[in-house]
Every structure is written in structure tokens, then in C-alpha cells.
């Protein structure tokens, strides 16, 4: 009898927990963009791959995309940049354009020369940014990008990082494109703000 009572109490607690928590879990997905829009960026001064000074004012304009990644990334970064490259090329055919800034989260290895070489494999002229690790870290944090080094047994490391393409209009957050969004959906999101 005690076992039956215990099971009934546990089942009741589980139902109450689900009743309270289910609306919270369901609302999390809807609030992702809203929470992300709370990030405002920060004042900064860094150099691009051509030694030009880049500041927060460089993100002003009709539509700007920023993507935090690194050149040694094995999958997400090249796939995301390739998707954006195709999307931007298709938009150009409709006389629509935007700037994309690639900001390295691995500035120790990603020198301006390395970034320039990496971005040269794409059709469009992406602007590569690297610089002092502390400045890059503060900038990435101001946009809600998390990153950390994951060391391997051989002493080498990979960088685990958040991977949205952040869209800004006049320097303000308007939307994001997930690395999971396909080209068609990415173009749809871009067109909404062009």
C-alpha cells in the first residue's frame, strides 16, 4: 500500500511540475530572438584584414551581417559562410546588397593575412576582422556570442562558439540567421530587411 501511495504522490508531483513548467518551455523558443535582441554590441576599434580601422560605426547602414567564427573551423563556419555567399550572390542579381563582417574568435591563430586568405575563397567580398584577444572577446560578448577553447590530447585546440549570423539595420539588431537555416530561408530573412 505504501508503494502505491508513493507512486501516486510522485505521479501527482510530476503532473503539477509539467503543468507549471510546460508553458515556460514552450515560450523559450518564441523568445530566442527577443532575448538575442537585448544584446546591443559595444564600442570598439579593431583592424580588418587590410589594416583598415573598424568600429561600431562600420556596422551602420541599410543591412549588415556579422558572423563570429574562425578559419580552422572544421564545419559550421565554412558552411555558414558558403550559405551566406550564395545568398548574397542571389540578392545581387536583384540589385540588393549587404555587407558581411567575419570576426575571428581565434585571433591568436587568425592573423590578418590568414583571415584574408581564408575569405578569398568566397565569391563576395567579406570583411575579415581580427585583433587583440581581449577586444575580440568583449565584442563577441556584447553580441551574446559565447566561445571557448577546447584542447585536444596533442595540445592543439578547437574553438566551440555560438554561430548565428547577426543582422543589423543602422547598427541595431533586427534578426539572426541560424546555421541550420537553409539558403532559401536565409534569403527570405535577408529580403525582409533589405
Phi, psi and omega in degrees: 000321180296322180296318179297319179295316179298316180296319179297318179295314178299317179296318178297317178297320179296317179296317178297317178301311180297320180299321180280317188274333184303314178299327179293312179300318181292329182280343181299315181299318180291337183265000183304308180295321180298316179294320181295324182292348177290340178281134188244359186077186181209168174288138179202164174216113180227174178251144174272184185292346178254015178070021174274145178284132178241130177232180177301333179292339177293340180273355177290159178132177184304307176207129181230141176245136173235139181224125178265124180200199178204154189288337179270007181298128185282339186214295189301314183297307180296325179294314180296315179295322177296317177300315179293324178299314179295315181299315181295320178298319179293322179292326178300326178296338177259017181058036176242139182215163175205162177261141175239126177254126175258117183249119184286131172266010179228060186295341179295321179264331184271082175287166177305321180294318180296315180296317180299315179297316180299313184285344180292344180280353178261152184292320183271160183271085175283147178262118180267133181236135174214180181160205182295131183307321182296318180292318178297317181300313181297320178295315180296319178297323182294340176256010176078020180269125178259140177210151176203148177282137175243110184277141178263173181298329183275005179092345176288168179218159173243165178241118176272128184209158172294149188226033175281154167269119183267128180257131181237141173237122185053038177080001182249143179300133174236328182192179174216155175245127180280153175295345179275343179291135178281178184298317181301313180293321179299314180297319179300316180294316180298316181298329180300331184250000178271000000 
